[in-house]
Amino acid sequence: MFCLNRYKDGEEIESDDHFITEVRGNFASLIIKDVVIDDDAEYVVKASNEAGEVSSKGELFVNPSGQ
């Protein structure tokens, strides 16, 4: 068993209709549906179990339409 945590700019976020977590085998993805300006942020996903912890970080830049 493992624990998966998601963070937006350091604040933990929960999976919902906007932030979807998908796990396939040993891989996890954070999917952001219908991206808006407020989604512009640094995202971190951390997975942990009895063997340790691993994390992945990415930054999402959102430009308003027409700019």
Buried (B, 14 or more C-beta within 10 A) or exposed (E): EEEBBBBBEEEEBEEEEEBEBEEEEEEBEBEBEEEEEEBBBEBBBBBEEEEEEEEEEEEEEEEEEEE
